[in-house]
């Protein structure tokens, strides 16, 4: 599976793709492509780069990048911005 957001670094892209695949397979309770794609299009997945969800054409719906704020070792929120 290839991560559609090419702006991410190689490691983050690999980890994000692995996380989305594993969660989609768990949600679908299947490894069949049609089931995985249905799961990907109907779910939002927490990943190392933030939440990822996909549109009808498997395009990433989230902003192009996010800012994460950490306080005392815990996430205090996330804000994003899209490239126009």
mmCIF file of the N, C-alpha and C atoms, coordinates in Angstrom:
data_MODEL
# 
_entry.id   MODEL 
# 
loop_
_atom_site.group_PDB 
_atom_site.id 
_atom_site.type_symbol 
_atom_site.label_atom_id 
_atom_site.label_alt_id 
_atom_site.label_comp_id 
_atom_site.label_asym_id 
_atom_site.label_entity_id 
_atom_site.label_seq_id 
_atom_site.pdbx_PDB_ins_code 
_atom_site.Cartn_x 
_atom_site.Cartn_y 
_atom_site.Cartn_z 
_atom_site.occupancy 
_atom_site.B_iso_or_equiv 
_atom_site.pdbx_formal_charge 
_atom_site.auth_seq_id 
_atom_site.auth_comp_id 
_atom_site.auth_asym_id 
_atom_site.auth_atom_id 
_atom_site.pdbx_PDB_model_num 
ATOM 1   N N  . UNK A 1 1  ? 0.844   -1.177 0.000  1.00 0.00 ? 1  UNK A N  1 
ATOM 2   C CA . UNK A 1 1  ? 0.000   0.000  0.000  1.00 0.00 ? 1  UNK A CA 1 
ATOM 3   C C  . UNK A 1 1  ? 0.886   1.236  0.000  1.00 0.00 ? 1  UNK A C  1 
ATOM 4   N N  . UNK A 1 2  ? 0.589   2.191  -0.825 1.00 0.00 ? 2  UNK A N  1 
ATOM 5   C CA . UNK A 1 2  ? 1.366   3.423  -0.915 1.00 0.00 ? 2  UNK A CA 1 
ATOM 6   C C  . UNK A 1 2  ? 0.586   4.557  -0.256 1.00 0.00 ? 2  UNK A C  1 
ATOM 7   N N  . UNK A 1 3  ? 1.272   5.305  0.579  1.00 0.00 ? 3  UNK A N  1 
ATOM 8   C CA . UNK A 1 3  ? 0.632   6.449  1.232  1.00 0.00 ? 3  UNK A CA 1 
ATOM 9   C C  . UNK A 1 3  ? 0.456   7.571  0.212  1.00 0.00 ? 3  UNK A C  1 
ATOM 10  N N  . UNK A 1 4  ? -0.774  8.102  0.040  1.00 0.00 ? 4  UNK A N  1 
ATOM 11  C CA . UNK A 1 4  ? -0.994  9.123  -0.969 1.00 0.00 ? 4  UNK A CA 1 
ATOM 12  C C  . UNK A 1 4  ? -0.385  10.489 -0.650 1.00 0.00 ? 4  UNK A C  1 
ATOM 13  N N  . UNK A 1 5  ? -0.006  10.752 0.594  1.00 0.00 ? 5  UNK A N  1 
ATOM 14  C CA . UNK A 1 5  ? 0.554   12.052 0.951  1.00 0.00 ? 5  UNK A CA 1 
ATOM 15  C C  . UNK A 1 5  ? 2.075   11.998 0.791  1.00 0.00 ? 5  UNK A C  1 
ATOM 16  N N  . UNK A 1 6  ? 2.591   12.420 -0.353 1.00 0.00 ? 6  UNK A N  1 
ATOM 17  C CA . UNK A 1 6  ? 4.018   12.315 -0.664 1.00 0.00 ? 6  UNK A CA 1 
ATOM 18  C C  . UNK A 1 6  ? 4.878   13.358 0.027  1.00 0.00 ? 6  UNK A C  1 
ATOM 19  N N  . UNK A 1 7  ? 4.286   14.308 0.732  1.00 0.00 ? 7  UNK A N  1 
ATOM 20  C CA . UNK A 1 7  ? 5.064   15.346 1.411  1.00 0.00 ? 7  UNK A CA 1 
ATOM 21  C C  . UNK A 1 7  ? 5.698   14.828 2.704  1.00 0.00 ? 7  UNK A C  1 
ATOM 22  N N  . UNK A 1 8  ? 5.295   13.653 3.155  1.00 0.00 ? 8  UNK A N  1 
ATOM 23  C CA . UNK A 1 8  ? 5.837   13.114 4.392  1.00 0.00 ? 8  UNK A CA 1 
ATOM 24  C C  . UNK A 1 8  ? 7.203   12.494 4.142  1.00 0.00 ? 8  UNK A C  1 
ATOM 25  N N  . UNK A 1 9  ? 8.004   12.401 5.185  1.00 0.00 ? 9  UNK A N  1 
ATOM 26  C CA . UNK A 1 9  ? 9.298   11.742 5.040  1.00 0.00 ? 9  UNK A CA 1 
ATOM 27  C C  . UNK A 1 9  ? 9.070   10.250 4.795  1.00 0.00 ? 9  UNK A C  1 
ATOM 28  N N  . UNK A 1 10 ? 10.068  9.569  4.315  1.00 0.00 ? 10 UNK A N  1 
ATOM 29  C CA . UNK A 1 10 ? 9.951   8.142  4.016  1.00 0.00 ? 10 UNK A CA 1 
ATOM 30  C C  . UNK A 1 10 ? 9.508   7.295  5.187  1.00 0.00 ? 10 UNK A C  1 
ATOM 31  N N  . UNK A 1 11 ? 10.126  7.507  6.350  1.00 0.00 ? 11 UNK A N  1 
ATOM 32  C CA . UNK A 1 11 ? 9.769   6.701  7.522  1.00 0.00 ? 11 UNK A CA 1 
ATOM 33  C C  . UNK A 1 11 ? 8.357   6.993  7.997  1.00 0.00 ? 11 UNK A C  1 
ATOM 34  N N  . UNK A 1 12 ? 7.992   8.257  8.054  1.00 0.00 ? 12 UNK A N  1 
ATOM 35  C CA . UNK A 1 12 ? 6.645   8.615  8.493  1.00 0.00 ? 12 UNK A CA 1 
ATOM 36  C C  . UNK A 1 12 ? 5.615   8.079  7.508  1.00 0.00 ? 12 UNK A C  1 
ATOM 37  N N  . UNK A 1 13 ? 5.917   8.143  6.221  1.00 0.00 ? 13 UNK A N  1 
ATOM 38  C CA . UNK A 1 13 ? 5.005   7.638  5.200  1.00 0.00 ? 13 UNK A CA 1 
ATOM 39  C C  . UNK A 1 13 ? 4.819   6.137  5.353  1.00 0.00 ? 13 UNK A C  1 
ATOM 40  N N  . UNK A 1 14 ? 5.926   5.423  5.586  1.00 0.00 ? 14 UNK A N  1 
ATOM 41  C CA . UNK A 1 14 ? 5.849   3.974  5.766  1.00 0.00 ? 14 UNK A CA 1 
ATOM 42  C C  . UNK A 1 14 ? 5.053   3.622  7.002  1.00 0.00 ? 14 UNK A C  1 
ATOM 43  N N  . UNK A 1 15 ? 5.339   4.290  8.102  1.00 0.00 ? 15 UNK A N  1 
ATOM 44  C CA . UNK A 1 15 ? 4.630   4.006  9.350  1.00 0.00 ? 15 UNK A CA 1 
ATOM 45  C C  . UNK A 1 15 ? 3.144   4.343  9.232  1.00 0.00 ? 15 UNK A C  1 
ATOM 46  N N  . UNK A 1 16 ? 2.823   5.453  8.584  1.00 0.00 ? 16 UNK A N  1 
ATOM 47  C CA . UNK A 1 16 ? 1.430   5.853  8.400  1.00 0.00 ? 16 UNK A CA 1 
ATOM 48  C C  . UNK A 1 16 ? 0.691   4.816  7.564  1.00 0.00 ? 16 UNK A C  1 
ATOM 49  N N  . UNK A 1 17 ? 1.285   4.390  6.467  1.00 0.00 ? 17 UNK A N  1 
ATOM 50  C CA . UNK A 1 17 ? 0.652   3.389  5.598  1.00 0.00 ? 17 UNK A CA 1 
ATOM 51  C C  . UNK A 1 17 ? 0.427   2.084  6.351  1.00 0.00 ? 17 UNK A C  1 
ATOM 52  N N  . UNK A 1 18 ? 1.418   1.668  7.140  1.00 0.00 ? 18 UNK A N  1 
ATOM 53  C CA . UNK A 1 18 ? 1.286   0.429  7.924  1.00 0.00 ? 18 UNK A CA 1 
ATOM 54  C C  . UNK A 1 18 ? 0.167   0.535  8.949  1.00 0.00 ? 18 UNK A C  1 
ATOM 55  N N  . UNK A 1 19 ? 0.088   1.680  9.615  1.00 0.00 ? 19 UNK A N  1 
ATOM 56  C CA . UNK A 1 19 ? -0.952  1.873  10.618 1.00 0.00 ? 19 UNK A CA 1 
ATOM 57  C C  . UNK A 1 19 ? -2.343  1.884  9.992  1.00 0.00 ? 19 UNK A C  1 
ATOM 58  N N  . UNK A 1 20 ? -2.489  2.581  8.874  1.00 0.00 ? 20 UNK A N  1 
ATOM 59  C CA . UNK A 1 20 ? -3.789  2.633  8.195  1.00 0.00 ? 20 UNK A CA 1 
ATOM 60  C C  . UNK A 1 20 ? -4.183  1.236  7.727  1.00 0.00 ? 20 UNK A C  1 
ATOM 61  N N  . UNK A 1 21 ? -3.254  0.508  7.114  1.00 0.00 ? 21 UNK A N  1 
ATOM 62  C CA . UNK A 1 21 ? -3.553  -0.839 6.625  1.00 0.00 ? 21 UNK A CA 1 
ATOM 63  C C  . UNK A 1 21 ? -3.994  -1.747 7.767  1.00 0.00 ? 21 UNK A C  1 
ATOM 64  N N  . UNK A 1 22 ? -3.238  -1.752 8.866  1.00 0.00 ? 22 UNK A N  1 
ATOM 65  C CA . UNK A 1 22 ? -3.562  -2.629 9.998  1.00 0.00 ? 22 UNK A CA 1 
ATOM 66  C C  . UNK A 1 22 ? -4.937  -2.299 10.582 1.00 0.00 ? 22 UNK A C  1 
ATOM 67  N N  . UNK A 1 23 ? -5.220  -1.012 10.743 1.00 0.00 ? 23 UNK A N  1 
ATOM 68  C CA . UNK A 1 23 ? -6.511  -0.610 11.310 1.00 0.00 ? 23 UNK A CA 1 
ATOM 69  C C  . UNK A 1 23 ? -7.659  -0.892 10.345 1.00 0.00 ? 23 UNK A C  1 
ATOM 70  N N  . UNK A 1 24 ? -7.441  -0.670 9.050  1.00 0.00 ? 24 UNK A N  1 
ATOM 71  C CA . UNK A 1 24 ? -8.483  -0.953 8.058  1.00 0.00 ? 24 UNK A CA 1 
ATOM 72  C C  . UNK A 1 24 ? -8.787  -2.447 8.021  1.00 0.00 ? 24 UNK A C  1 
ATOM 73  N N  . UNK A 1 25 ? -7.751  -3.280 8.081  1.00 0.00 ? 25 UNK A N  1 
ATOM 74  C CA . UNK A 1 25 ? -7.949  -4.733 8.082  1.00 0.00 ? 25 UNK A CA 1 
ATOM 75  C C  . UNK A 1 25 ? -8.691  -5.183 9.333  1.00 0.00 ? 25 UNK A C  1 
ATOM 76  N N  . UNK A 1 26 ? -8.333  -4.587 10.473 1.00 0.00 ? 26 UNK A N  1 
ATOM 77  C CA . UNK A 1 26 ? -9.020  -4.938 11.725 1.00 0.00 ? 26 UNK A CA 1 
ATOM 78  C C  . UNK A 1 26 ? -10.489 -4.517 11.668 1.00 0.00 ? 26 UNK A C  1 
ATOM 79  N N  . UNK A 1 27 ? -10.758 -3.310 11.184 1.00 0.00 ? 27 UNK A N  1 
ATOM 80  C CA . UNK A 1 27 ? -12.140 -2.837 11.072 1.00 0.00 ? 27 UNK A CA 1 
ATOM 81  C C  . UNK A 1 27 ? -12.948 -3.695 10.101 1.00 0.00 ? 27 UNK A C  1 
ATOM 82  N N  . UNK A 1 28 ? -12.334 -4.060 8.975  1.00 0.00 ? 28 UNK A N  1 
ATOM 83  C CA . UNK A 1 28 ? -13.024 -4.833 7.935  1.00 0.00 ? 28 UNK A CA 1 
ATOM 84  C C  . UNK A 1 28 ? -13.115 -6.318 8.286  1.00 0.00 ? 28 UNK A C  1 
ATOM 85  N N  . UNK A 1 29 ? -12.263 -6.750 9.202  1.00 0.00 ? 29 UNK A N  1 
ATOM 86  C CA . UNK A 1 29 ? -12.146 -8.171 9.534  1.00 0.00 ? 29 UNK A CA 1 
ATOM 87  C C  . UNK A 1 29 ? -11.893 -9.001 8.274  1.00 0.00 ? 29 UNK A C  1 
ATOM 88  N N  . UNK A 1 30 ? -11.053 -8.427 7.400  1.00 0.00 ? 30 UNK A N  1 
ATOM 89  C CA . UNK A 1 30 ? -10.765 -9.040 6.109  1.00 0.00 ? 30 UNK A CA 1 
ATOM 90  C C  . UNK A 1 30 ? -9.489  -8.444 5.525  1.00 0.00 ? 30 UNK A C  1 
ATOM 91  N N  . UNK A 1 31 ? -8.858  -9.199 4.630  1.00 0.00 ? 31 UNK A N  1 
ATOM 92  C CA . UNK A 1 31 ? -7.716  -8.685 3.879  1.00 0.00 ? 31 UNK A CA 1 
ATOM 93  C C  . UNK A 1 31 ? -8.047  -8.526 2.397  1.00 0.00 ? 31 UNK A C  1 
ATOM 94  N N  . UNK A 1 32 ? -9.307  -8.710 2.046  1.00 0.00 ? 32 UNK A N  1 
ATOM 95  C CA . UNK A 1 32 ? -9.728  -8.533 0.653  1.00 0.00 ? 32 UNK A CA 1 
ATOM 96  C C  . UNK A 1 32 ? -9.712  -7.046 0.315  1.00 0.00 ? 32 UNK A C  1 
ATOM 97  N N  . UNK A 1 33 ? -9.216  -6.727 -0.882 1.00 0.00 ? 33 UNK A N  1 
ATOM 98  C CA . UNK A 1 33 ? -9.038  -5.340 -1.288 1.00 0.00 ? 33 UNK A CA 1 
ATOM 99  C C  . UNK A 1 33 ? -10.325 -4.528 -1.186 1.00 0.00 ? 33 UNK A C  1 
ATOM 100 N N  . UNK A 1 34 ? -11.429 -5.053 -1.692 1.00 0.00 ? 34 UNK A N  1 
ATOM 101 C CA . UNK A 1 34 ? -12.696 -4.315 -1.645 1.00 0.00 ? 34 UNK A CA 1 
ATOM 102 C C  . UNK A 1 34 ? -13.109 -3.995 -0.215 1.00 0.00 ? 34 UNK A C  1 
ATOM 103 N N  . UNK A 1 35 ? -12.917 -4.959 0.692  1.00 0.00 ? 35 UNK A N  1 
ATOM 104 C CA . UNK A 1 35 ? -13.258 -4.741 2.104  1.00 0.00 ? 35 UNK A CA 1 
ATOM 105 C C  . UNK A 1 35 ? -12.346 -3.702 2.743  1.00 0.00 ? 35 UNK A C  1 
ATOM 106 N N  . UNK A 1 36 ? -11.055 -3.766 2.413  1.00 0.00 ? 36 UNK A N  1 
ATOM 107 C CA . UNK A 1 36 ? -10.094 -2.800 2.948  1.00 0.00 ? 36 UNK A CA 1 
ATOM 108 C C  . UNK A 1 36 ? -10.418 -1.385 2.465  1.00 0.00 ? 36 UNK A C  1 
ATOM 109 N N  . UNK A 1 37 ? -10.716 -1.245 1.178  1.00 0.00 ? 37 UNK A N  1 
ATOM 110 C CA . UNK A 1 37 ? -11.020 0.072  0.627  1.00 0.00 ? 37 UNK A CA 1 
ATOM 111 C C  . UNK A 1 37 ? -12.308 0.637  1.235  1.00 0.00 ? 37 UNK A C  1 
ATOM 112 N N  . UNK A 1 38 ? -13.300 -0.204 1.431  1.00 0.00 ? 38 UNK A N  1 
ATOM 113 C CA . UNK A 1 38 ? -14.546 0.235  2.059  1.00 0.00 ? 38 UNK A CA 1 
ATOM 114 C C  . UNK A 1 38 ? -14.261 0.728  3.480  1.00 0.00 ? 38 UNK A C  1 
ATOM 115 N N  . UNK A 1 39 ? -13.437 -0.009 4.197  1.00 0.00 ? 39 UNK A N  1 
ATOM 116 C CA . UNK A 1 39 ? -13.071 0.374  5.561  1.00 0.00 ? 39 UNK A CA 1 
ATOM 117 C C  . UNK A 1 39 ? -12.296 1.692  5.569  1.00 0.00 ? 39 UNK A C  1 
ATOM 118 N N  . UNK A 1 40 ? -11.369 1.848  4.631  1.00 0.00 ? 40 UNK A N  1 
ATOM 119 C CA . UNK A 1 40 ? -10.568 3.069  4.573  1.00 0.00 ? 40 UNK A CA 1 
ATOM 120 C C  . UNK A 1 40 ? -11.432 4.292  4.278  1.00 0.00 ? 40 UNK A C  1 
ATOM 121 N N  . UNK A 1 41 ? -12.419 4.125  3.422  1.00 0.00 ? 41 UNK A N  1 
ATOM 122 C CA . UNK A 1 41 ? -13.265 5.262  3.031  1.00 0.00 ? 41 UNK A CA 1 
ATOM 123 C C  . UNK A 1 41 ? -14.296 5.633  4.095  1.00 0.00 ? 41 UNK A C  1 
ATOM 124 N N  . UNK A 1 42 ? -14.531 4.742  5.050  1.00 0.00 ? 42 UNK A N  1 
ATOM 125 C CA . UNK A 1 42 ? -15.575 5.002  6.050  1.00 0.00 ? 42 UNK A CA 1 
ATOM 126 C C  . UNK A 1 42 ? -15.023 5.217  7.456  1.00 0.00 ? 42 UNK A C  1 
ATOM 127 N N  . UNK A 1 43 ? -13.705 5.282  7.600  1.00 0.00 ? 43 UNK A N  1 
ATOM 128 C CA . UNK A 1 43 ? -13.097 5.402  8.929  1.00 0.00 ? 43 UNK A CA 1 
ATOM 129 C C  . UNK A 1 43 ? -12.078 6.527  8.967  1.00 0.00 ? 43 UNK A C  1 
ATOM 130 N N  . UNK A 1 44 ? -11.736 6.938  10.167 1.00 0.00 ? 44 UNK A N  1 
ATOM 131 C CA . UNK A 1 44 ? -10.639 7.877  10.412 1.00 0.00 ? 44 UNK A CA 1 
ATOM 132 C C  . UNK A 1 44 ? -9.617  7.131  11.258 1.00 0.00 ? 44 UNK A C  1 
ATOM 133 N N  . UNK A 1 45 ? -8.350  7.219  10.872 1.00 0.00 ? 45 UNK A N  1 
ATOM 134 C CA . UNK A 1 45 ? -7.300  6.429  11.495 1.00 0.00 ? 45 UNK A CA 1 
ATOM 135 C C  . UNK A 1 45 ? -6.281  7.299  12.224 1.00 0.00 ? 45 UNK A C  1 
ATOM 136 N N  . UNK A 1 46 ? -6.050  7.064  13.519 1.00 0.00 ? 46 UNK A N  1 
ATOM 137 C CA . UNK A 1 46 ? -4.952  7.757  14.201 1.00 0.00 ? 46 UNK A CA 1 
ATOM 138 C C  . UNK A 1 46 ? -3.618  7.162  13.747 1.00 0.00 ? 46 UNK A C  1 
ATOM 139 N N  . UNK A 1 47 ? -2.675  8.032  13.353 1.00 0.00 ? 47 UNK A N  1 
ATOM 140 C CA . UNK A 1 47 ? -1.364  7.574  12.877 1.00 0.00 ? 47 UNK A CA 1 
ATOM 141 C C  . UNK A 1 47 ? -0.265  8.436  13.496 1.00 0.00 ? 47 UNK A C  1 
ATOM 142 N N  . UNK A 1 48 ? 0.984   8.126  13.156 1.00 0.00 ? 48 UNK A N  1 
ATOM 143 C CA . UNK A 1 48 ? 2.121   8.888  13.673 1.00 0.00 ? 48 UNK A CA 1 
ATOM 144 C C  . UNK A 1 48 ? 2.128   10.329 13.185 1.00 0.00 ? 48 UNK A C  1 
ATOM 145 N N  . UNK A 1 49 ? 1.415   10.639 12.113 1.00 0.00 ? 49 UNK A N  1 
ATOM 146 C CA . UNK A 1 49 ? 1.386   12.003 11.578 1.00 0.00 ? 49 UNK A CA 1 
ATOM 147 C C  . UNK A 1 49 ? 0.031   12.671 11.801 1.00 0.00 ? 49 UNK A C  1 
ATOM 148 N N  . UNK A 1 50 ? -0.775  12.108 12.666 1.00 0.00 ? 50 UNK A N  1 
ATOM 149 C CA . UNK A 1 50 ? -2.099  12.655 12.932 1.00 0.00 ? 50 UNK A CA 1 
ATOM 150 C C  . UNK A 1 50 ? -3.176  11.748 12.356 1.00 0.00 ? 50 UNK A C  1 
ATOM 151 N N  . UNK A 1 51 ? -4.376  12.232 12.360 1.00 0.00 ? 51 UNK A N  1 
ATOM 152 C CA . UNK A 1 51 ? -5.502  11.439 11.873 1.00 0.00 ? 51 UNK A CA 1 
ATOM 153 C C  . UNK A 1 51 ? -5.541  11.455 10.352 1.00 0.00 ? 51 UNK A C  1 
ATOM 154 N N  . UNK A 1 52 ? -5.870  10.295 9.758  1.00 0.00 ? 52 UNK A N  1 
ATOM 155 C CA . UNK A 1 52 ? -5.983  10.173 8.315  1.00 0.00 ? 52 UNK A CA 1 
ATOM 156 C C  . UNK A 1 52 ? -7.338  9.561  7.970  1.00 0.00 ? 52 UNK A C  1 
ATOM 157 N N  . UNK A 1 53 ? -7.992  10.151 6.985  1.00 0.00 ? 53 UNK A N  1 
ATOM 158 C CA . UNK A 1 53 ? -9.213  9.584  6.419  1.00 0.00 ? 53 UNK A CA 1 
ATOM 159 C C  . UNK A 1 53 ? -9.150  9.809  4.919  1.00 0.00 ? 53 UNK A C  1 
ATOM 160 N N  . UNK A 1 54 ? -9.963  9.059  4.186  1.00 0.00 ? 54 UNK A N  1 
ATOM 161 C CA . UNK A 1 54 ? -9.847  9.032  2.732  1.00 0.00 ? 54 UNK A CA 1 
ATOM 162 C C  . UNK A 1 54 ? -11.185 9.283  2.068  1.00 0.00 ? 54 UNK A C  1 
ATOM 163 N N  . UNK A 1 55 ? -11.139 9.946  0.918  1.00 0.00 ? 55 UNK A N  1 
ATOM 164 C CA . UNK A 1 55 ? -12.333 10.244 0.141  1.00 0.00 ? 55 UNK A CA 1 
ATOM 165 C C  . UNK A 1 55 ? -12.680 9.112  -0.814 1.00 0.00 ? 55 UNK A C  1 
ATOM 166 N N  . UNK A 1 56 ? -13.657 9.357  -1.660 1.00 0.00 ? 56 UNK A N  1 
ATOM 167 C CA . UNK A 1 56 ? -14.151 8.353  -2.598 1.00 0.00 ? 56 UNK A CA 1 
ATOM 168 C C  . UNK A 1 56 ? -13.080 7.872  -3.581 1.00 0.00 ? 56 UNK A C  1 
ATOM 169 N N  . UNK A 1 57 ? -12.107 8.737  -3.884 1.00 0.00 ? 57 UNK A N  1 
ATOM 170 C CA . UNK A 1 57 ? -11.029 8.365  -4.806 1.00 0.00 ? 57 UNK A CA 1 
ATOM 171 C C  . UNK A 1 57 ? -9.757  7.988  -4.060 1.00 0.00 ? 57 UNK A C  1 
ATOM 172 N N  . UNK A 1 58 ? -9.887  7.646  -2.780 1.00 0.00 ? 58 UNK A N  1 
ATOM 173 C CA . UNK A 1 58 ? -8.762  7.284  -1.904 1.00 0.00 ? 58 UNK A CA 1 
ATOM 174 C C  . UNK A 1 58 ? -7.813  8.439  -1.658 1.00 0.00 ? 58 UNK A C  1 
ATOM 175 N N  . UNK A 1 59 ? -8.288  9.669  -1.848 1.00 0.00 ? 59 UNK A N  1 
ATOM 176 C CA . UNK A 1 59 ? -7.465  10.843 -1.581 1.00 0.00 ? 59 UNK A CA 1 
ATOM 177 C C  . UNK A 1 59 ? -7.526  11.178 -0.084 1.00 0.00 ? 59 UNK A C  1 
ATOM 178 N N  . UNK A 1 60 ? -6.421  11.675 0.455  1.00 0.00 ? 60 UNK A N  1 
ATOM 179 C CA . UNK A 1 60 ? -6.346  12.029 1.872  1.00 0.00 ? 60 UNK A CA 1 
ATOM 180 C C  . UNK A 1 60 ? -7.172  13.282 2.115  1.00 0.00 ? 60 UNK A C  1 
ATOM 181 N N  . UNK A 1 61 ? -8.027  13.252 3.122  1.00 0.00 ? 61 UNK A N  1 
ATOM 182 C CA . UNK A 1 61 ? -8.909  14.383 3.406  1.00 0.00 ? 61 UNK A CA 1 
ATOM 183 C C  . UNK A 1 61 ? -8.274  15.433 4.324  1.00 0.00 ? 61 UNK A C  1 
ATOM 184 N N  . UNK A 1 62 ? -7.293  15.053 5.114  1.00 0.00 ? 62 UNK A N  1 
ATOM 185 C CA . UNK A 1 62 ? -6.730  15.947 6.115  1.00 0.00 ? 62 UNK A CA 1 
ATOM 186 C C  . UNK A 1 62 ? -5.859  17.032 5.509  1.00 0.00 ? 62 UNK A C  1 
ATOM 187 N N  . UNK A 1 63 ? -5.527  18.027 6.335  1.00 0.00 ? 63 UNK A N  1 
ATOM 188 C CA . UNK A 1 63 ? -4.619  19.094 5.887  1.00 0.00 ? 63 UNK A CA 1 
ATOM 189 C C  . UNK A 1 63 ? -3.268  18.537 5.461  1.00 0.00 ? 63 UNK A C  1 
ATOM 190 N N  . UNK A 1 64 ? -2.560  19.309 4.662  1.00 0.00 ? 64 UNK A N  1 
ATOM 191 C CA . UNK A 1 64 ? -1.248  18.890 4.172  1.00 0.00 ? 64 UNK A CA 1 
ATOM 192 C C  . UNK A 1 64 ? -0.222  18.764 5.296  1.00 0.00 ? 64 UNK A C  1 
ATOM 193 N N  . UNK A 1 65 ? -0.381  19.550 6.340  1.00 0.00 ? 65 UNK A N  1 
ATOM 194 C CA . UNK A 1 65 ? 0.518   19.417 7.485  1.00 0.00 ? 65 UNK A CA 1 
ATOM 195 C C  . UNK A 1 65 ? -0.223  19.841 8.740  1.00 0.00 ? 65 UNK A C  1 
ATOM 196 N N  . UNK A 1 66 ? 0.304   19.399 9.873  1.00 0.00 ? 66 UNK A N  1 
ATOM 197 C CA . UNK A 1 66 ? -0.316  19.730 11.157 1.00 0.00 ? 66 UNK A CA 1 
ATOM 198 C C  . UNK A 1 66 ? 0.741   20.221 12.132 1.00 0.00 ? 66 UNK A C  1 
ATOM 199 N N  . UNK A 1 67 ? 0.297   20.982 13.103 1.00 0.00 ? 67 UNK A N  1 
ATOM 200 C CA . UNK A 1 67 ? 1.135   21.401 14.217 1.00 0.00 ? 67 UNK A CA 1 
ATOM 201 C C  . UNK A 1 67 ? 0.628   20.685 15.455 1.00 0.00 ? 67 UNK A C  1 
ATOM 202 N N  . UNK A 1 68 ? 1.515   20.007 16.144 1.00 0.00 ? 68 UNK A N  1 
ATOM 203 C CA . UNK A 1 68 ? 1.156   19.305 17.365 1.00 0.00 ? 68 UNK A CA 1 
ATOM 204 C C  . UNK A 1 68 ? 1.770   20.027 18.549 1.00 0.00 ? 68 UNK A C  1 
ATOM 205 N N  . UNK A 1 69 ? 0.991   20.206 19.585 1.00 0.00 ? 69 UNK A N  1 
ATOM 206 C CA . UNK A 1 69 ? 1.484   20.836 20.799 1.00 0.00 ? 69 UNK A CA 1 
ATOM 207 C C  . UNK A 1 69 ? 1.562   19.769 21.885 1.00 0.00 ? 69 UNK A C  1 
ATOM 208 N N  . UNK A 1 70 ? 2.715   19.708 22.563 1.00 0.00 ? 70 UNK A N  1 
ATOM 209 C CA . UNK A 1 70 ? 2.917   18.722 23.624 1.00 0.00 ? 70 UNK A CA 1 
ATOM 210 C C  . UNK A 1 70 ? 3.169   19.446 24.936 1.00 0.00 ? 70 UNK A C  1 
ATOM 211 N N  . UNK A 1 71 ? 2.513   18.983 25.989 1.00 0.00 ? 71 UNK A N  1 
ATOM 212 C CA . UNK A 1 71 ? 2.733   19.523 27.329 1.00 0.00 ? 71 UNK A CA 1 
ATOM 213 C C  . UNK A 1 71 ? 2.891   18.365 28.296 1.00 0.00 ? 71 UNK A C  1 
ATOM 214 N N  . UNK A 1 72 ? 3.969   18.385 29.054 1.00 0.00 ? 72 UNK A N  1 
ATOM 215 C CA . UNK A 1 72 ? 4.244   17.343 30.036 1.00 0.00 ? 72 UNK A CA 1 
ATOM 216 C C  . UNK A 1 72 ? 4.189   15.944 29.421 1.00 0.00 ? 72 UNK A C  1 
ATOM 217 N N  . UNK A 1 73 ? 4.711   15.796 28.212 1.00 0.00 ? 73 UNK A N  1 
ATOM 218 C CA . UNK A 1 73 ? 4.781   14.499 27.559 1.00 0.00 ? 73 UNK A CA 1 
ATOM 219 C C  . UNK A 1 73 ? 3.477   14.006 26.967 1.00 0.00 ? 73 UNK A C  1 
ATOM 220 N N  . UNK A 1 74 ? 2.447   14.856 26.922 1.00 0.00 ? 74 UNK A N  1 
ATOM 221 C CA . UNK A 1 74 ? 1.158   14.443 26.375 1.00 0.00 ? 74 UNK A CA 1 
ATOM 222 C C  . UNK A 1 74 ? 0.721   15.434 25.289 1.00 0.00 ? 74 UNK A C  1 
ATOM 223 N N  . UNK A 1 75 ? 0.009   14.910 24.323 1.00 0.00 ? 75 UNK A N  1 
ATOM 224 C CA . UNK A 1 75 ? -0.500  15.768 23.244 1.00 0.00 ? 75 UNK A CA 1 
ATOM 225 C C  . UNK A 1 75 ? -1.538  16.726 23.795 1.00 0.00 ? 75 UNK A C  1 
ATOM 226 N N  . UNK A 1 76 ? -1.371  18.008 23.483 1.00 0.00 ? 76 UNK A N  1 
ATOM 227 C CA . UNK A 1 76 ? -2.313  19.026 23.935 1.00 0.00 ? 76 UNK A CA 1 
ATOM 228 C C  . UNK A 1 76 ? -3.172  19.530 22.791 1.00 0.00 ? 76 UNK A C  1 
ATOM 229 N N  . UNK A 1 77 ? -3.110  18.881 21.658 1.00 0.00 ? 77 UNK A N  1 
ATOM 230 C CA . UNK A 1 77 ? -3.950  19.274 20.542 1.00 0.00 ? 77 UNK A CA 1 
ATOM 231 C C  . UNK A 1 77 ? -3.204  19.346 19.236 1.00 0.00 ? 77 UNK A C  1 
ATOM 232 N N  . UNK A 1 78 ? -3.954  19.512 18.177 1.00 0.00 ? 78 UNK A N  1 
ATOM 233 C CA . UNK A 1 78 ? -3.404  19.495 16.845 1.00 0.00 ? 78 UNK A CA 1 
ATOM 234 C C  . UNK A 1 78 ? -4.161  20.494 15.982 1.00 0.00 ? 78 UNK A C  1 
ATOM 235 N N  . UNK A 1 79 ? -3.421  21.265 15.177 1.00 0.00 ? 79 UNK A N  1 
ATOM 236 C CA . UNK A 1 79 ? -4.012  22.191 14.223 1.00 0.00 ? 79 UNK A CA 1 
ATOM 237 C C  . UNK A 1 79 ? -3.377  21.928 12.867 1.00 0.00 ? 79 UNK A C  1 
ATOM 238 N N  . UNK A 1 80 ? -4.118  22.140 11.802 1.00 0.00 ? 80 UNK A N  1 
ATOM 239 C CA . UNK A 1 80 ? -3.579  21.859 10.476 1.00 0.00 ? 80 UNK A CA 1 
ATOM 240 C C  . UNK A 1 80 ? -3.815  22.986 9.501  1.00 0.00 ? 80 UNK A C  1 
ATOM 241 N N  . UNK A 1 81 ? -3.138  22.871 8.363  1.00 0.00 ? 81 UNK A N  1 
ATOM 242 C CA . UNK A 1 81 ? -3.308  23.834 7.284  1.00 0.00 ? 81 UNK A CA 1 
ATOM 243 C C  . UNK A 1 81 ? -3.118  23.094 5.969  1.00 0.00 ? 81 UNK A C  1 
ATOM 244 N N  . UNK A 1 82 ? -3.888  23.469 4.989  1.00 0.00 ? 82 UNK A N  1 
ATOM 245 C CA . UNK A 1 82 ? -3.773  22.852 3.676  1.00 0.00 ? 82 UNK A CA 1 
ATOM 246 C C  . UNK A 1 82 ? -3.041  23.782 2.721  1.00 0.00 ? 82 UNK A C  1 
ATOM 247 N N  . UNK A 1 83 ? -2.317  23.210 1.806  1.00 0.00 ? 83 UNK A N  1 
ATOM 248 C CA . UNK A 1 83 ? -1.687  24.000 0.754  1.00 0.00 ? 83 UNK A CA 1 
ATOM 249 C C  . UNK A 1 83 ? -2.768  24.358 -0.253 1.00 0.00 ? 83 UNK A C  1 
ATOM 250 N N  . UNK A 1 84 ? -2.824  25.584 -0.660 1.00 0.00 ? 84 UNK A N  1 
ATOM 251 C CA . UNK A 1 84 ? -3.831  26.009 -1.639 1.00 0.00 ? 84 UNK A CA 1 
ATOM 252 C C  . UNK A 1 84 ? -3.231  26.071 -3.015 1.00 0.00 ? 84 UNK A C  1 
# 
